[in-house]
Amino acid sequence: MFKEIRDERTFNGILNQIIENIQNGSLKAGDALPAERTMAEIMGVSRPAVREALRALELLGIVKPVPGGGNYITEDLDTWLIEPLSILFKLNNGYLRQNQQFRAALEREAAILAARKCTPLDAAELWVILARLDAAEDEKVRGELDRELHKKIAKIADNPMVYSVLAAADQLTENIVSGTRDYIMKKNNSAREVDDQHHRLVNAIINGDTEQAERCMSEHMDTIERYMEEMQKKS
């Protein structure tokens, strides 16, 4: 899995080998990495150098250390971008509106791609989520189903980068304004408005109508932004 580092900087060489092993499937989500001493011996580097690289991957959310139990590839590689994006957002003095605009652009692209790639099985799963949303009465449950619907659309889009960055942007929004979905579901008539948008969006995706899918998602993202701004004013 690993080999001696020769022509690269030590830090870069260690990082590159771990990432390459994730990319080619030799290391999968949840897998344990070899012990630091073993990695150092195989690569011909010092243990502090290995530890430094592992620490960098931990900060990126790719490696998860377990006290007394070694280092593991994170279980959820789809969301590893959350922490780096959060740091970047803060460094650029980002505001909620900017993050939402970023997320909206990704959601529109995901809707377009999903409309092109939706299979009968995908369509059935989308309808199941919608049916559960329609039947649910608890705001928190509905909020989670809303998140599940958007994740499913991003999965159907079948673009790992769009999915990962979208998951990070969505989580960042939730970190900034906690309970956005719950708030929308509690508002008079807003839940009905959002449900209608969801149904039209899913119909467009299932029918392969990319233009309508993009329009529906844009309308939905505008609605979410409106309620988020309302929440901020009340806080």
Helices and strands as residue ranges (DSSP letters): H 10-23, H 36-43, H 47-59, E 63-66, E 70-73, G 77-79, H 82-91, H 96-117, H 120-135, H 139-157, H 160-176, H 180-186, H 190-206, H 210-234
